[in-house]
């Protein structure tokens, strides 16, 4: 199994309801309320990676679209980002915002026990 796998593509929105209608219409699926512990917003529940929408904010992952990659060990994955020439913009125990070696943003999310393997 790869060390990181695509799990979520997250889109910040100035008008979350408009964004939900857009992405739901484009993908042909409803974006549902997130469960407790998943953060604020909505996301698809079918298919992978999931597509999510949240209100645009000022946080490290709130102003631009991000692909999320699920990893089994976030600390090891963050160390690997550094080893490969990337950077960690916002470290965390459950998720982190990073940049690749060319400066493109992405996020890592710790695999939860409910994630399928």
N, C-alpha and C positions, 0 to 999 in steps of 0.2 A: 504494500500500500504506500502511496506517496506520502511524504512528510507533511505536505499541505495540500488541501483540496478546496476547490471553489465551493463556497457555501451560501453567499449572499452578495447581491449587488444593491447598494443602498443609495437612494437619491434624496437629497435635501429638497424641500419645497417651500416656496413663499406662501403658496395656497395648497396645503396638504390635501384637501378634498378634491381640488381640481387635478392634482397629481395622481390621486387614487383612481379617479375616473379615467385619466389618460392611460396609466399603466394597466389597469384592469381591462380596459377596452382593447388596448394593443395586444395584451397577452391572452385575452379571453378567459381570465380567471379573476376572482374577487381577491382584493387585498384585505385580509382580516386583521382585527385588533391583535396586537402582540400579547403574549402571555406574560404573567408576572415574571420578572427577572430577565426579560428580553429587551427591556428599554421601551421608550415611548415610540409610538408609530404603528404602522401596519405592514404586513408582508404576505406574500403568497405562501401557501402551505403545500402545494403540489409541485413536483418537479424540482430540479436542482440545477443551478443554484436558485435560491429563493430571490425574489425581488422585493425590496422594502422601500418605504417612504416615511420620512419624518419631517417635522417642522424645521425649517432652516434656523440655525442658532449661531452662537459664537464659539462653540466648543471645537476641539481639534478635528472632529469628523463631521461637523455640522454645516460646512460651507461648500463642499464639493462632493461629487459622486465618488463612491468607493467600492471596489470589489473587496469582499471579505474572503479570507481563506481560513478554514478550520485546521487547527493543529492539536496534537495530543498533549504537547508540553510547550506552553507559551514561553517560558523562560529560555528553553533550548532554542526555540524558533527565533526569539529576539537576538540571541547570541549569533545564530546563523545569519540573520539579516546583516549584522555588523561584519561578520567574517566575509560576506559576499560583497561588501562595499556599499551597503544600504545604510539607512539611518532610522532611528526610532524617534518619532516626533512626540508621541504620547504613550509611555509605557503603562502597562496595567497587568493585573493578575488574571482578568477574564478576557480583555481585549486590548489591542494596542494599535495606534496609527503609525504607519511607517512610510518610508520613501524607498524606492528601489535605487539601484546604482545610477540611474539617469534622472532621479528626482521625482518620478511619478508616484503619487500617493496610493496606498493600499492599506488594508487592515488585516490583522490576525485576530482570531477568536479562539479561545480555549474550547476544546471539545467538551460537551457536557455528557453526562451519563445517558441522557435521552437521545443523543445523536446516533443515527444508524451507522454501523461500520461496514 
